């Protein structure tokens, strides 16, 4: 992102991949008590004691918005702001730092020129652990309180890990893909296994609610502005990242098929070799057949008006070549 903003790069490809190719991976997760005991990621739900590892890959083409619009690219979303930090020293390798997570979200919002009140959805990290989920909610609540968003509320949150598992190094990619699909369909999809809620999270005191049903996605202020979402992705060793995205700008209407006429310029008009009508060649030639000389004599350059049109818009013609009509 910094390279694109600085102009040193014109296009970038970002993504992640996670493939589990050796059984030792599962052995390690089981020994470390990282894996879910019942095979489900219970993001923000009671009974969550670990995550389900998943495999996947995601890739995204990043480009400055002005360049993408100019080139006629299909824009899925606009990245408004990004931030990354580290949790620093905590009580354990896998123990998150809520203050660092709050600082992360605030920094991403400031980078986007927005406040917490401007968001319409949060795609959380939400691994479904008894420790990590309450800490993440605490960090989000702190970040929102800095912008005056406090108390009970209905800002929808969710975690794609409840649907496809924890893709680890590709977790951020699949979270972004989920938000892009929600933007495309303007629909919020449910986060699974969240009922009953984690007893360590008091949702009556925070401005968030886990999305548990399919519902239309609308802006919180009811205006026609683009939808906006924040996306969090955290690493077990303390690495944190958050991005703010919004829906794509309106697509300019494209010209209807057949609205532009093409012309081909010919150096010499030839008589057709068959008795078919001249119009059967499907090409408008210059000069017209009525002004052509005999087949053995070349057409005079004086019969070529300078800049004969090649578009109905009157653009000058490119260099010409002999063409059979």
C-alpha positions in Angstrom: 0.0 0.0 0.0 2.8 2.5 0.9 4.5 1.7 -2.4 1.3 2.4 -4.4 0.6 5.6 -2.5 4.1 6.8 -3.1 3.8 6.1 -6.8 6.8 3.8 -6.9 4.5 0.9 -7.9 1.6 1.0 -10.3 0.0 -2.4 -9.6 0.5 -4.9 -6.8 -0.8 -8.4 -6.0 -1.4 -9.2 -2.4 -2.7 -12.4 -0.8 -2.1 -15.4 1.4 -1.9 -19.1 1.1 -2.2 -21.9 3.8 -1.7 -25.6 3.0 -1.4 -28.3 5.7 0.7 -31.0 4.2 2.0 -32.9 7.2 0.2 -34.6 10.1 2.7 -33.1 12.6 0.8 -29.8 12.2 -2.3 -31.3 13.8 -0.2 -33.0 16.4 1.4 -29.7 17.4 -2.1 -28.0 17.5 -3.4 -30.7 19.7 -0.4 -30.7 22.1 -0.6 -26.9 22.4 -4.4 -27.0 23.0 -4.9 -24.7 20.0 -7.4 -27.0 18.2 -11.1 -27.0 18.9 -12.2 -30.1 20.8 -15.5 -30.4 18.8 -14.3 -29.4 15.4 -16.1 -26.1 15.3 -14.9 -22.5 15.5 -17.2 -20.9 18.0 -16.4 -17.3 17.3 -17.8 -15.2 20.3 -19.8 -18.3 21.4 -19.8 -20.2 24.6 -17.7 -23.4 24.7 -15.1 -22.2 22.4 -11.8 -23.8 23.3 -9.8 -23.6 20.1 -10.0 -23.2 16.4 -10.3 -25.5 13.4 -7.3 -25.2 10.9 -8.3 -24.6 7.3 -6.6 -24.5 4.0 -7.1 -21.9 1.3 -5.6 -19.2 -0.9 -6.6 -15.7 -1.9 -5.1 -13.0 -4.1 -6.1 -9.5 -4.9 -4.9 -7.0 -7.5 -4.3 -3.6 -5.9 -4.2 -0.4 -8.1 -4.7 3.3 -7.5 -8.4 4.1 -7.8 -7.9 6.8 -10.5 -5.9 4.4 -12.6 -8.4 1.6 -12.2 -11.3 3.8 -13.3 -9.3 5.2 -16.2 -8.5 1.7 -17.4 -12.0 0.4 -17.1 -11.2 -2.1 -14.4 -13.9 -3.7 -12.3 -13.4 -2.2 -8.9 -14.6 -4.5 -6.0 -13.8 -2.1 -3.2 -11.7 0.8 -2.2 -9.1 0.5 0.6 -9.5 3.7 2.7 -7.0 3.0 5.4 -4.5 0.5 6.8 -2.5 -0.1 10.0 -0.2 -2.7 11.5 1.5 -3.0 14.9 2.7 -5.5 17.4 1.2 -6.4 20.8 4.6 -6.2 22.6 5.2 -8.2 25.8 2.1 -10.0 27.2 1.5 -12.8 29.6 2.1 -15.4 27.0 3.0 -16.1 23.3 -0.6 -16.4 22.3 -2.1 -13.8 24.7 -3.3 -10.7 22.8 -2.9 -7.1 23.9 -6.2 -5.3 23.9 -4.6 -1.8 24.1 -2.5 -2.6 21.0 -5.5 -3.8 19.2 -7.4 -0.6 20.1 -4.5 1.6 18.9 -4.4 -0.4 15.7 -8.1 0.2 14.8 -7.8 3.9 15.7 -4.8 4.3 13.5 -6.5 2.6 10.6 -9.5 4.8 11.0 -7.4 8.0 11.1 -5.5 6.8 8.0 -8.9 6.5 6.3 -10.0 9.9 7.5 -13.0 8.3 9.3 -14.2 7.7 12.8 -15.7 4.6 14.3 -19.2 5.9 13.7 -18.6 5.7 10.0 -18.2 1.9 9.9 -21.2 -0.3 9.0 -19.6 -3.7 9.8 -16.5 -5.3 11.5 -15.0 -8.5 10.2 -13.2 -9.6 13.4 -10.3 -12.0 13.9 -12.7 -14.1 16.1 -10.8 -17.4 16.5 -13.4 -18.8 18.9 -11.2 -19.1 22.0 -12.3 -18.3 25.5 -9.4 -15.9 26.0 -8.9 -14.3 22.6 -12.5 -13.3 21.7 -13.2 -11.3 24.9 -9.9 -9.4 24.5 -10.7 -8.6 20.9 -14.1 -7.2 21.9 -12.4 -5.1 24.7 -10.0 -3.7 22.2 -12.7 -2.8 19.7 -14.8 -1.2 22.5 -11.9 0.9 23.6 -11.2 2.1 20.0 -14.9 3.0 19.5 -15.1 4.8 22.8 -12.4 7.1 21.7 -14.7 8.3 19.0 -17.7 8.6 21.3 -19.4 5.3 20.4 -20.2 3.7 23.7 -22.8 1.6 25.4 -25.1 -1.0 23.8 -25.4 -0.9 20.1 -26.2 -3.0 17.0 -23.0 -2.6 14.8 -22.8 -6.1 13.1 -19.7 -8.1 13.6 -18.7 -11.5 12.4 -15.9 -13.9 11.8 -15.5 -16.1 8.6 -13.5 -18.6 10.7 -16.8 -19.9 12.0 -17.6 -20.8 8.4 -14.3 -22.1 6.9 -12.0 -22.4 9.8 -8.8 -20.5 10.6 -6.7 -20.3 7.5 -3.8 -18.9 9.5 -1.4 -17.3 7.0 -4.4 -16.8 4.6 -6.9 -15.7 7.3 -6.7 -12.1 6.3 -7.2 -12.9 2.6 -10.4 -15.0 3.2 -11.7 -12.3 5.6 -11.3 -9.6 2.9 -12.9 -12.0 0.3 -15.9 -12.4 2.6 -16.3 -8.6 2.9 -16.0 -8.1 -0.8 -18.7 -10.6 -1.5 -20.9 -8.9 1.1 -20.3 -5.6 -0.6 -21.2 -7.0 -4.0 -24.5 -8.4 -2.8 -25.1 -5.7 -0.2 -25.9 -8.6 2.2 -24.6 -9.6 5.6 -24.1 -13.3 6.1 -24.3 -15.1 9.5 -21.4 -15.9 11.8 -22.0 -19.5 13.0 -21.9 -21.2 16.4 -22.2 -17.9 18.4 -25.3 -18.9 20.4 -25.2 -18.9 23.3 -22.7 -16.1 23.6 -19.3 -16.3 25.3 -20.1 -15.6 29.0 -17.0 -13.5 29.3 -18.4 -11.0 26.8 -21.2 -8.7 28.0 -22.8 -7.7 24.7 -25.3 -5.5 26.5 -22.5 -3.1 27.3 -20.7 -2.8 24.0 -21.9 -1.4 20.7 -21.6 -4.7 18.8 -23.9 -7.6 17.9 -22.8 -10.8 16.2 -24.5 -11.2 12.9 -26.4 -14.4 13.0 -28.9 -14.1 10.1 -28.8 -13.2 6.5 -29.8 -9.6 6.2 -29.6 -6.6 3.8 -26.5 -4.5 4.4 -27.4 -0.9 4.8 -25.5 2.1 6.0 -26.0 2.9 9.7 -26.9 6.5 9.0 -29.4 5.6 6.3 -27.7 7.7 3.6 -26.6 6.7 0.1 -22.9 6.8 0.9 -20.8 3.7 0.2 -20.9 0.8 2.7 -17.8 0.6 4.9 -16.2 -2.2 6.9 -13.2 -2.7 9.1 -11.2 -6.0 8.9 -8.9 -7.3 11.6 -6.3 -10.0 11.3 -4.0 -10.9 14.2 -1.0 -13.3 14.5 -0.3 -15.7 17.4 3.0 -14.0 18.1 1.5 -10.5 18.5 1.4 -9.1 14.9 -1.8 -7.1 14.2 -3.3 -5.7 11.0 -6.5 -3.8 10.3 -7.8 -2.3 7.1 -10.8 -0.1 6.3 -12.6 -0.7 3.0 -15.7 0.8 1.4 -17.8 0.0 -1.6 -16.7 0.8 -5.1 -17.6 4.1 -6.8 -20.5 4.2 -9.2 -19.6 2.7 -12.6 -19.9 5.1 -15.5 -22.4 3.9 -18.1 -20.8 2.2 -21.1 -21.9 3.1 -24.6 -24.7 0.8 -26.0 -23.6 -1.9 -28.5 -23.6 -0.4 -32.0 -23.5 3.2 -30.8 -20.1 3.8 -32.4 -19.5 3.3 -36.1 -16.2 1.9 -37.5 -14.8 2.9 -40.8 -12.0 1.3 -42.8 -9.9 3.3 -45.2 -8.8 1.7 -48.5 -6.0 3.0 -50.7 -7.8 1.9 -53.8 -11.4 0.9 -54.4 -11.5 -2.4 -56.3 -14.4 -3.8 -58.2 -15.8 -7.0 -56.6 -14.6 -10.2 -58.0 -18.1 -11.7 -57.8 -21.5 -10.3 -58.9 -22.4 -9.6 -55.3 -23.4 -6.0 -54.5 -20.5 -3.9 -53.4 -22.2 -3.4 -50.0 -21.7 -7.1 -49.3 -18.0 -6.5 -48.4 -19.3 -5.0 -45.1 -16.8 -2.2 -45.2 -17.2 1.5 -46.0 -14.3 2.4 -48.4 -12.7 5.6 -49.4 -12.9 6.9 -52.0 -16.4 5.7 -53.0 -16.7 3.3 -56.0 -18.1 6.0 -58.2 -14.9 8.0 -57.8 -12.5 5.1 -58.4 -10.3 4.8 -61.5 -9.9 1.6 -63.6 -8.4 -1.4 -61.7 -5.0 -1.0 -63.4 -4.5 2.6 -62.5 -3.7 3.7 -58.9 -5.9 6.1 -57.1 -4.6 9.6 -57.0 -3.5 10.9 -53.7 -5.5 14.0 -54.3 -8.6 11.9 -53.9 -7.6 11.2 -50.3 -8.9 14.1 -48.1 -6.5 14.7 -45.3 -7.5 13.0 -42.0 -10.3 10.9 -43.4 -12.4 9.8 -40.3 -12.0 6.4 -38.8 -14.6 7.0 -36.0 -17.9 8.7 -36.1 -16.3 11.1 -33.6 -14.0 12.5 -36.4 -10.7 11.2 -35.1 -7.9 11.2 -37.8 -7.2 7.9 -39.5 -4.1 5.8 -38.8 -1.6 4.9 -41.5 -3.5 3.0 -44.3 -2.8 -0.1 -46.2 -4.2 -1.9 -49.2 -7.4 -3.7 -48.5 -9.6 -5.7 -50.7 -13.2 -4.5 -50.6 
